[in-house]
């Protein structure tokens, strides 16, 4: 089902059932297709069919019970410190699905002991494997652990350096000439974490955001070792619909050299006996034009603009499909900058805005541990 909008908003609606999928008129968003918009205000056009709801009901419900959000945030920008990042390491972090956790400050963590931590954690994993615990490192357990720093993955000079931890498979024989394979990867960072840094003593290192890629059993083992070694605590970091709306607005506001994907939203519909999802895809240039029509504060995003942006999308959707998105729950946002899911999954796509994405995630992690 696609609305005949002429110069309006490029749109795709897909209904996904738990046991089957029905797609209506697949939508393809080319990387650099120019879009023509009507001369009238996009905001007025999208809201013409229905009265403007100043807040989506679902967003309002989330806002009363989750993170107290500041009324405005800066639009993500490229950090000057990011110039210090190893391009190969940054490329390794992009286009992977990471599971998010918050982490309390680490006691007596030292950047000068990374090699020793590598040895100790490797021995710990081997011991756990020999105990018969579920550690997914292969039958031979021929692995090594490597700790390293991610220079430049921070917002200010006062932020601690990010730390990368990898479980690598070693060759069976010393004569084998092949690169070690990454079996599990995790990294810890703090981006614009001044508020938390000011509240802890020098004995603690604050790396509140932890991102993991690999088997959950390995994540659990690594988490256990960190908790025993540094007296810290991990918690899964979910992203509620309210914060997904902020991500959608901030990432849409980012200036892109080129778009690599459609701007897409996924709403979950509470129904029985089968769950139902609504996938709502928009041409990225149309999404940016809509944002520009509601944006009034240069360099910043306000709560009012986020609400109006989402209201415009909701009203436009109702106009063409007669479905009230206010009765659903936003569970995923995907843009050319990054994608995020309410279950705490994130995929960072654009190198330019890596620090901006991590800054907001750090904010959410800090709130969860305070």
Secondary structure, 3 states (H helix, E strand, C coil): CCCCCCCCCCEEEEEEECCCEEEECCCCCCCCCCCCCCCCCHHHHHHCCCCCCCCCHHHHHHHHHCCCCCCEEECCCCCHHHHHCCHHHHHHHCCCCEEEEEECCEECCCHHHHHHHHHHHHHHHHHHHHCCCCCCCCCCCCEEEEEEEECCCCCCCCCCCEEEEEEEECCCCCCCCCCCEEEEEEEEECCCCHHHHCCCCCCEECCCEEEEEECHHHHHHHHHHHHHHHCCCEEECCCCHHHHHHHHHHHHHCCCCCCCCCEEEEEEECCCCCCEEEEEEECHHHHHHHHHHHCCCCCEEEHHHHHHHHHHHHHHHHHHHCCCHHHCEEEEEECCCEEEECCCEEEECCHHHHHHHHHHHHHHHHHHHC
